[in-house]
Amino acid sequence: MFDEIQGLPAHPLLVHAAVVFVPLLVLLAVAYAVVPRWRPKVGWAVAVLAVATPVATWFAKESGEALEEAFRAKGYPPDILAQIEEHAEYADVLFLVTLALAVVAGLLLFVTSGRPRVAGLPSWSGWALSGLVVVLAVVAAVYVFLTGDSGAQAVWQGVV
């Protein structure tokens, strides 16, 4: 399912959505968390990205796993497969961190929505979720860089 799109390997095509969406979610979720006056303007984008980003990251990860299996089937040398495995390990962590960031950003959207159900929550819950958003955003930014860099290094060193 994740092998090819129109005869081309799916991974290089699908990875671009994750490369765009993860940094956008990072930036907008942090802006939403730390600049309350921007919340009405960026809240909708954070909500959309909180759904789209983990999906895009999952598709990129799954297509990468399919591409890795194709490389194994073609008998690529162990040193090349080791680079691909390192890239895949970063991608696994990136997906989990992105999913966590999306969930926490969604909770922050809910807590700051001003709905009557939210009124009973402790006053510090918004601050705690904001802090967690910032921490997860930093980790996601680091892992999107590590994942992308390891993939680019593999490609530009002639692995693929």
N, C-alpha and C positions, 0 to 999 in steps of 0.2 A: 504493500500500500504506500510506503514512503520511499520506494526505490527511485522512481523516475516521474518526471512531469514532461510530457511531450517529447520523450526520448532523452531528456537531459537528467543528470543526477539531481534529485530533489533537494538534497542538503544545501548546496550553494545557493539555490533559489530561495528556500524557506528561511535560511538563517538571517537574511536581511531584515525580516520583520522583527525578530528578536533583537537584532543589533540596533534597531530604531526604537522599539517599544520599551525595552528595559531602561535605557537612559532617560527616556521621556517620563516613565513612571517614577523613576528615582527623583528627577528634578521637580516634577509637579507634586508628588506626594510630600516631599520635603517643604516645598513652598506652601502647600496647604497646611502642613503641620506647624510651621514656625511663623507664618505671616497670616494671622486670622483675618485681616481685612481683605485678603485675596481669595478667601474661601468661596464666596459667591461666584467668583469669576472662573476658578479652576476646578471647583468641585465636580462638575459634570465630566471634565476630562480625566480626572483621577478615577472616577467611577468606571468610565469606559476602559481606561488603561488597566484598571484592576482586574477586569475580565479578559481583555485581549492579550495582555502581556504573558500571563502564565500559559495561555493557549498557544501563542506564537512560540514561546520557549519550548513547550512540550513538543510541538511539531518539528522544530529545529533539532531537538534532542533525538527524537525518534527517527528522523530522516538520517541523522548522523550515525545512529546505530546500524541502520540498514546499509549505509555506505561503508562502515567499518566491516560489516559482514562480507560485503562484496570484495573489499581489499583482502580479507582473510582467504576467501574462496579463490582469489587470483594468485595466492601464494606470495604476497608482499613480504619482504625481509623482516626479521624480528625487530630491528632498530626502528624501522618505519612504523611498524605496528605499535611499538612502545610509545612513540610520539602521538599516535592517534589515541591510544589508551589514556595518556595524560590529558589530552584535549577532552576526551569523553568524561573523565573524572571531574574536570572543572565544570563541564556542562551539567552533570548530575547535581552538583552543589548549586550551581546557578539556578536550575529549575526549582529546587526546594526553597532557596532564599527568595526567589521571585514570587513563588506561591505564598510564602509567609508574608512578604511585603504587601502583596495584593490583599490578603485577608486582613491584615492589621490596618491597612489604609481604608478598606471597606468598613471596618469597625469604627475607625476614627470618623469617617463620613457619617455613620449612623449616630455616634455619640454627640457629634457637633450639629446634628440636624435640627435640634430644637423641638423635636416631637415630644408629645406628652409622655410616652413610655420611657424616654431618656431622662426625664426630670428626677426619677428616683435613684439614678446612678450617683456614686460619690463624685464630688466636684473635681477630685484629682484624676479621674479616669481619662479625661481628655488630655491632660498633661502627660500621663503615663503612656498613652497610646501614641502621642506625638513624639515622645522620646524614643519609643520602640520603632516608629516609622523612620526616624533619622538613623538609628543604628542599623536597621535592616537595609536602608537605602545605601549606606556606606558599604556594607558587605556586598550588596548586589552590584554596586558600581565596580568594586574590586574584582568580583568574579566575572562580570561581563568583559572586563578588560583582560583578565587572565585567560578566559575561554577564547576570546577573539584573537588574542595575541598568539596563543599556542596553536590555534588553527591556521592563522596566517603564516606563522613560522614554518609549520609543516608544509604548507602549499608553496611558499617561496623558497624553501630549501630543496624543492624538487621531490617532495614526498608524493605528491599527487600529480 
